[in-house]
Amino acid sequence: VERRVIATSGTLGDRFVVTEGVAPGDLVVVRGNERLRPGQRVTVAGTGAAPGAGG
């Protein structure tokens, strides 16, 4: 796990549009992130990605 600064350009429905700070193929923690520490290993529980995400 590594903490990153991201930039957003608004929202699309109930989702944020991320414009900087995440590269294709990166995974993003969206739940439980307040308990994470730098360098900690995590297990992916499910994809949950929006259709077309990651491109």
Secondary structure, DSSP 4 states (H G I P E B T S, - for coil): ------EEEEEETTEEEEEES--TT-----SSGGG--TT---------PPTTTT-
